[in-house]
Amino acid sequence: MEAQMKDCSENPIIISDMGTKGLLGHYQFEDGSSQFIFLDIDKETGGISINNPLSLTTGSYVQIISSSEGLLLLSSTGENQLNYLVFNPLTKQSVTLPQHGIARLIIRSGLAFDGKHYQVVLVHVSRDEENGLGPLPGDIELEVFSSETGAWRNHRPFSLSLNVELPDNEFPELNTTPLFSNGAIHWEISGQLLVYHVEDDYCEVIELPNVFEDWSWQSTMTYRRCLWESEGRVHYTYTDFDGVHSWNLLKEDEHNVYSHQNIYDREKFRWALAYTINHEDLAEQDPDILSLGDQWEPRNISPIAYVQDSEIMYLQLPGIVVAYNTKNRVLLKVCRYTFPGVDFNSCSFFPSIHRSECHKQNASKSQVGEVVDLPIGEEVNSFSF
């Protein structure tokens, strides 16, 4: 284990270059096997291409939790609790973390990687199962694993006020993927953004722009949300019945985006609306891509990534991924994923960082408008965790 951990945390390939932006498509088959398809994004054109050296097929039952600077945090089913694995797609090395011993309810988990060492953070609460009561406000604790020490440690945030409302059935595929940005892990929980600053070892809570009183009801709905980073800034994007809305998380000196006539709590509300894209505008671009019929719901559109250079936002729709240029408002297909019995939630996409070494091996440049067919169901670099 120590040798594996050393390879995964100190490999010179990992720390030499943090790579380029891309997408990771994860398809979960009914028998528990999975496909991981890495897609390179051309930052100038916005086109995507399949990164074959990184892509793989596995018979192991694993779920993607998050990614951080080229590493993936995965979970697999153990005898009594989930096993957590940190996986390097470039070297095809994985590390299974030691058991954590948490008896409480784990509600979120995330990965932070600085190029040399990584930390895995589990957020857990107590829950009164007998009386059907949820967690108490401020009952948040963190369990932190460090690749540098090879051990878990407990962290209890001081004076943290976060009212966690958990629905009876919370579907993992509908959760917002955590984001590691600016030295902190960001989680969406009950209409709040829980931010853990890794280096300084402290937490803060930021109210989200779409929060409302009964958040536990919305979390059981199929609205789609996404956290991403662009130009060093955290973005929160979500869909509702009106459209797709993207907000920027303001820094302390950036509240001048609002006039002095705007009365709001600057400590509580820290967001600026970047743009809203109406569903009708998207549908007008290509009715064959998006049809707002009687069966349409906000869950049919899922924001998954944004690339600043090309000003393109990537959206997942049933069976396809599209690229929407926020500047010229052009909507184009970029990839298709089809498989007999395919379900919208069976194929998930995540923003990720790909190593430039693999990107050079896969150097063909794609233009937006060239549609890539994902090799769903095909044998691609078989791998066993």
C-alpha positions as CSV (number, residue, x, y, z in Angstrom):
1,M,0.0,0.0,0.0
2,E,2.8,2.5,0.9
3,A,4.5,1.8,-2.4
4,Q,1.3,2.3,-4.3
5,M,0.6,5.5,-2.5
6,K,4.0,6.8,-3.3
7,D,3.5,6.0,-7.0
8,C,0.2,7.7,-7.1
9,S,1.1,10.9,-5.2
10,E,4.7,11.5,-6.3
11,N,4.9,10.2,-9.9
12,P,6.7,12.9,-11.8
13,I,4.2,12.7,-14.7
14,I,1.4,13.8,-12.3
15,I,3.2,16.9,-11.1
16,S,4.8,18.0,-14.3
17,D,1.8,19.3,-16.2
18,M,-1.8,19.7,-15.0
19,G,-3.1,19.0,-18.5
20,T,-6.1,20.4,-20.5
21,K,-9.8,20.6,-19.9
22,G,-12.0,17.7,-21.1
23,L,-15.1,15.7,-20.3
24,L,-15.4,12.2,-18.8
25,G,-18.4,10.1,-19.9
26,H,-19.3,7.3,-17.5
27,Y,-21.8,4.7,-18.6
28,Q,-23.1,2.2,-16.0
29,F,-24.4,-1.1,-17.5
30,E,-27.1,-3.2,-15.9
31,D,-24.7,-5.9,-14.8
32,G,-22.6,-3.4,-12.8
33,S,-19.8,-3.0,-15.4
34,S,-18.8,0.5,-16.6
35,Q,-17.2,2.4,-19.4
36,F,-15.1,5.5,-18.8
37,I,-14.7,7.5,-22.0
38,F,-12.4,10.5,-21.9
39,L,-13.2,13.4,-24.3
40,D,-10.7,16.1,-25.1
41,I,-12.0,19.6,-25.7
42,D,-10.2,21.8,-28.2
43,K,-10.1,25.2,-26.3
44,E,-10.2,27.2,-29.5
45,T,-12.9,25.5,-31.5
46,G,-14.9,23.8,-28.7
47,G,-14.9,20.5,-30.6
48,I,-14.4,17.2,-28.8
49,S,-12.6,14.0,-29.7
50,I,-12.2,10.7,-27.9
51,N,-9.0,10.2,-25.9
52,N,-8.5,6.5,-26.6
53,P,-5.3,6.0,-24.4
54,L,-7.3,7.2,-21.3
55,S,-10.6,5.5,-22.0
56,L,-11.3,2.1,-20.4
57,T,-13.9,-0.6,-19.7
58,T,-14.1,-2.4,-16.4
59,G,-16.2,-5.2,-15.0
60,S,-15.8,-3.8,-11.5
61,Y,-18.7,-2.0,-10.0
62,V,-17.5,1.5,-9.4
63,Q,-19.1,4.9,-9.2
64,I,-17.4,8.3,-10.0
65,I,-17.6,10.7,-7.1
66,S,-15.4,13.6,-8.3
67,S,-12.2,14.5,-10.1
68,S,-9.4,16.8,-9.3
69,E,-6.5,17.8,-11.5
70,G,-6.4,14.5,-13.4
71,L,-7.2,12.1,-10.5
72,L,-10.5,10.4,-10.0
73,L,-12.2,9.6,-6.7
74,L,-14.3,6.4,-7.1
75,S,-16.4,4.3,-4.8
76,S,-17.0,0.5,-4.8
77,T,-19.2,-1.6,-2.6
78,G,-17.5,-3.3,0.3
79,E,-18.9,-5.8,2.9
80,N,-20.1,-3.2,5.4
81,Q,-19.4,0.2,3.8
82,L,-18.2,1.8,0.7
83,N,-14.6,1.5,-0.4
84,Y,-13.0,4.6,-1.7
85,L,-10.4,4.5,-4.5
86,V,-8.2,7.2,-6.0
87,F,-7.4,6.4,-9.6
88,N,-4.9,7.9,-12.0
89,P,-6.2,7.3,-15.6
90,L,-2.8,8.2,-17.1
91,T,-0.7,5.6,-15.2
92,K,-3.7,3.3,-14.6
93,Q,-2.8,3.1,-10.9
94,S,-5.4,3.0,-8.2
95,V,-5.2,3.2,-4.4
96,T,-7.8,1.8,-2.1
97,L,-8.1,3.9,1.0
98,P,-8.0,2.3,4.4
99,Q,-11.4,1.9,6.2
100,H,-12.5,5.1,7.9
101,G,-14.6,3.7,10.7
102,I,-17.4,6.3,10.4
103,A,-20.6,5.1,12.0
104,R,-22.6,8.2,11.1
105,L,-24.3,9.1,7.8
106,I,-21.9,10.1,5.0
107,I,-23.7,12.8,2.9
108,R,-20.9,14.1,0.7
109,S,-17.4,13.2,-0.3
110,G,-14.7,14.9,-2.4
111,L,-11.1,15.0,-3.7
112,A,-8.5,17.6,-3.5
113,F,-5.2,17.2,-5.4
114,D,-2.4,19.9,-5.5
115,G,-0.2,18.1,-8.0
116,K,1.8,16.2,-5.4
117,H,-0.5,15.1,-2.6
118,Y,-4.2,14.4,-2.5
119,Q,-6.8,14.5,0.3
120,V,-10.1,12.7,0.3
121,V,-12.8,14.4,2.5
122,L,-16.0,12.7,3.8
123,V,-18.8,14.9,5.2
124,H,-20.9,13.1,7.7
125,V,-23.8,13.7,10.1
126,S,-25.9,11.8,12.7
127,R,-29.4,10.9,11.9
128,D,-32.2,9.7,14.2
129,E,-33.5,6.8,12.1
130,E,-36.0,5.6,14.8
131,N,-37.9,8.8,14.9
132,G,-37.3,9.7,11.2
133,L,-35.5,12.9,12.1
134,G,-32.8,14.5,10.0
135,P,-29.4,15.8,11.1
136,L,-29.3,18.7,13.6
137,P,-28.0,22.1,12.4
138,G,-24.3,22.3,13.0
139,D,-23.9,18.6,13.3
140,I,-21.5,18.4,10.4
141,E,-18.1,16.6,10.8
142,L,-15.4,15.9,8.3
143,E,-13.2,12.9,7.9
144,V,-10.0,13.7,6.0
145,F,-7.6,11.3,4.4
146,S,-4.1,12.5,3.4
147,S,-1.9,10.7,0.9
148,E,1.0,12.4,2.7
149,T,0.3,10.7,6.1
150,G,-1.6,7.7,4.8
151,A,-4.2,8.1,7.6
152,W,-7.6,9.5,8.3
153,R,-8.2,12.4,10.8
154,N,-11.4,14.0,12.1
155,H,-12.2,17.6,11.7
156,R,-15.2,19.3,13.4
157,P,-15.9,22.8,11.9
158,F,-16.2,25.5,14.5
159,S,-19.5,27.5,14.6
160,L,-20.7,26.1,11.3
161,S,-24.4,26.7,10.8
162,L,-25.8,24.4,8.1
163,N,-29.3,23.0,8.2
164,V,-29.1,19.7,6.3
165,E,-32.4,18.5,4.8
166,L,-32.1,15.1,3.3
167,P,-35.0,13.5,1.4
168,D,-36.0,9.9,2.1
169,N,-34.6,8.9,-1.3
170,E,-31.6,10.9,-2.6
171,F,-30.5,9.7,-6.0
172,P,-26.7,9.9,-6.4
173,E,-26.9,10.5,-10.1
174,L,-29.0,13.7,-9.4
175,N,-26.5,15.1,-7.0
176,T,-24.1,17.9,-8.0
177,T,-20.6,16.7,-8.5
178,P,-18.2,18.4,-6.0
179,L,-15.7,20.9,-7.3
180,F,-12.1,21.5,-6.1
181,S,-11.2,25.1,-7.0
182,N,-8.9,27.7,-5.5
183,G,-7.7,25.3,-2.8
184,A,-11.2,24.4,-1.6
185,I,-13.7,21.6,-2.1
186,H,-17.3,22.9,-2.9
187,W,-20.4,20.8,-2.2
188,E,-24.0,21.6,-2.8
189,I,-26.1,20.6,0.3
190,S,-29.7,21.6,1.0
191,G,-29.5,24.8,-1.0
192,Q,-26.2,25.9,0.5
193,L,-22.6,25.7,-0.7
194,L,-20.4,24.0,1.8
195,V,-16.8,25.0,1.2
196,Y,-13.9,23.3,2.8
197,H,-10.6,25.2,2.5
198,V,-8.1,22.4,2.5
199,E,-4.8,24.1,3.3
200,D,-6.3,26.3,6.1
201,D,-8.5,23.5,7.4
202,Y,-11.8,25.5,7.8
203,C,-15.3,25.5,6.4
204,E,-17.7,28.2,5.4
205,V,-21.3,28.1,4.1
206,I,-22.6,30.2,1.2
207,E,-26.3,30.4,0.3
208,L,-27.0,29.4,-3.3
209,P,-28.9,31.7,-5.6
210,N,-31.7,29.3,-6.2
211,V,-32.3,28.3,-2.6
212,F,-35.8,28.2,-1.2
213,E,-37.4,26.9,2.0
214,D,-38.3,23.3,1.2
215,W,-35.0,22.4,-0.5
216,S,-35.5,18.7,0.4
217,W,-38.4,18.6,-2.1
218,Q,-36.4,20.2,-4.9
219,S,-33.5,17.7,-4.4
220,T,-35.9,14.9,-5.1
221,M,-37.0,16.6,-8.3
222,T,-34.8,16.3,-11.4
223,Y,-33.5,19.8,-11.8
224,R,-29.9,19.6,-13.0
225,R,-27.1,21.5,-11.4
226,C,-23.4,21.8,-12.0
227,L,-20.3,23.5,-10.3
228,W,-17.3,24.3,-12.5
229,E,-14.3,26.6,-12.6
230,S,-13.5,29.1,-15.3
231,E,-10.7,31.7,-15.1
232,G,-10.1,30.9,-11.5
233,R,-13.8,31.6,-10.6
234,V,-16.4,29.2,-9.3
235,H,-19.6,29.0,-11.4
236,Y,-22.9,27.5,-10.3
237,T,-25.3,26.6,-13.2
238,Y,-28.7,25.1,-12.9
239,T,-31.9,24.5,-15.0
240,D,-35.5,25.2,-14.1
241,F,-38.7,25.6,-16.1
242,D,-37.5,29.0,-17.4
243,G,-34.1,28.1,-18.7
244,V,-30.4,27.5,-17.9
245,H,-29.0,30.0,-15.4
246,S,-25.3,30.5,-14.6
247,W,-24.0,32.5,-11.6
248,N,-20.5,33.6,-10.6
249,L,-19.3,33.3,-7.0
250,L,-18.1,36.8,-6.1
251,K,-14.9,37.5,-4.3
252,E,-14.8,39.9,-1.3
253,D,-13.9,43.0,-3.5
254,E,-16.3,42.3,-6.3
255,H,-19.7,43.4,-4.9
256,N,-19.5,46.6,-7.0
257,V,-21.2,44.6,-9.8
258,Y,-24.3,45.7,-8.0
259,S,-25.4,49.3,-7.6
260,H,-25.8,50.8,-4.2
261,Q,-29.6,50.7,-4.7
262,N,-29.5,46.9,-4.4
263,I,-30.3,46.0,-0.9
264,Y,-29.0,42.6,0.1
265,D,-26.8,40.9,2.6
266,R,-23.3,40.8,1.2
267,E,-22.2,38.3,3.7
268,K,-25.1,36.0,2.9
269,F,-25.6,36.5,-0.9
270,R,-22.3,36.3,-2.8
271,W,-23.4,35.7,-6.4
272,A,-23.7,37.6,-9.7
273,L,-25.8,36.3,-12.6
274,A,-23.6,35.7,-15.6
275,Y,-26.3,34.8,-18.1
276,T,-29.7,33.0,-18.5
277,I,-30.5,30.9,-21.6
278,N,-34.2,30.5,-22.2
279,H,-35.3,27.0,-23.2
280,E,-37.3,28.5,-26.1
281,D,-34.1,30.1,-27.5
282,L,-32.4,26.7,-27.4
283,A,-35.3,25.0,-29.0
284,E,-35.4,27.6,-31.8
285,Q,-31.8,26.7,-32.7
286,D,-32.7,23.2,-33.7
287,P,-36.1,21.6,-32.9
288,D,-34.7,18.2,-33.7
289,I,-32.2,18.6,-30.8
290,L,-34.6,20.1,-28.3
291,S,-38.4,19.8,-28.5
292,L,-40.4,21.5,-25.8
293,G,-43.4,19.1,-26.0
294,D,-45.8,17.9,-23.3
295,Q,-43.3,15.4,-22.0
296,W,-40.5,17.9,-21.6
297,E,-39.1,18.6,-18.2
298,P,-36.1,20.6,-16.9
299,R,-34.3,17.4,-16.2
300,N,-34.0,16.9,-20.0
301,I,-31.2,19.5,-20.0
302,S,-28.1,19.0,-17.8
303,P,-25.3,21.6,-17.8
304,I,-21.9,19.7,-17.6
305,A,-19.1,22.1,-18.4
306,Y,-18.0,25.5,-19.7
307,V,-14.8,26.4,-21.6
308,Q,-13.9,30.1,-21.3
309,D,-11.6,30.3,-24.4
310,S,-14.4,29.3,-26.9
311,E,-17.2,30.6,-24.6
312,I,-19.0,27.3,-25.1
313,M,-21.3,25.6,-22.5
314,Y,-21.8,21.9,-22.8
315,L,-25.2,20.4,-22.1
316,Q,-26.3,16.8,-21.8
317,L,-29.6,15.9,-23.4
318,P,-31.1,12.4,-23.7
319,G,-28.8,10.6,-26.2
320,I,-26.6,13.6,-27.1
321,V,-24.2,16.2,-25.8
322,V,-24.5,19.7,-27.4
323,A,-22.3,22.7,-27.4
324,Y,-23.9,26.1,-26.9
325,N,-21.9,29.2,-27.8
326,T,-22.9,31.8,-25.3
327,K,-21.6,34.6,-27.5
328,N,-23.2,33.9,-30.9
329,R,-25.9,31.7,-29.4
330,V,-25.3,28.8,-31.8
331,L,-26.3,25.3,-30.7
332,L,-24.6,22.3,-32.2
333,K,-24.4,18.5,-31.5
334,V,-20.9,17.3,-30.4
335,C,-21.4,13.7,-29.4
336,R,-24.0,10.9,-29.4
337,Y,-24.4,8.0,-26.9
338,T,-26.7,5.2,-27.8
339,F,-27.1,1.7,-26.5
340,P,-30.1,-0.7,-26.4
341,G,-32.1,0.3,-23.3
342,V,-30.1,3.4,-22.7
343,D,-31.3,5.6,-19.9
344,F,-30.6,9.3,-19.5
345,N,-29.2,8.8,-16.0
346,S,-27.0,5.7,-17.0
347,C,-24.6,7.9,-18.9
348,S,-23.2,10.8,-16.9
349,F,-20.7,13.4,-17.9
350,F,-18.2,15.2,-15.7
351,P,-15.7,18.1,-16.4
352,S,-12.2,16.8,-15.9
353,I,-8.5,17.6,-16.5
354,H,-6.6,15.4,-19.0
355,R,-2.8,15.2,-19.0
356,S,-1.2,16.9,-21.9
357,E,1.0,13.8,-22.5
358,C,-2.1,11.8,-23.5
359,H,-3.6,14.8,-25.3
360,K,-0.6,14.9,-27.7
361,Q,-1.0,11.2,-28.5
362,N,-4.6,12.0,-29.4
363,A,-3.9,15.2,-31.2
364,S,-6.6,15.2,-33.9
365,K,-8.5,18.5,-33.7
366,S,-12.3,18.4,-33.9
367,Q,-14.5,21.3,-34.8
368,V,-17.8,22.0,-33.2
369,G,-20.4,20.4,-35.5
370,E,-18.4,17.2,-36.0
371,V,-20.5,14.7,-34.0
372,V,-18.5,12.0,-32.2
373,D,-20.2,8.6,-31.5
374,L,-19.3,7.3,-28.1
375,P,-18.2,3.6,-28.3
376,I,-20.8,2.5,-25.7
377,G,-20.8,-1.3,-25.2
378,E,-17.5,-1.8,-27.1
379,E,-14.4,-3.2,-25.4
380,V,-12.1,-0.3,-24.7
381,N,-8.8,-0.9,-22.8
382,S,-10.2,-3.5,-20.4
383,F,-9.2,-2.8,-16.8
384,S,-9.9,-4.3,-13.4
385,F,-9.9,-2.3,-10.2
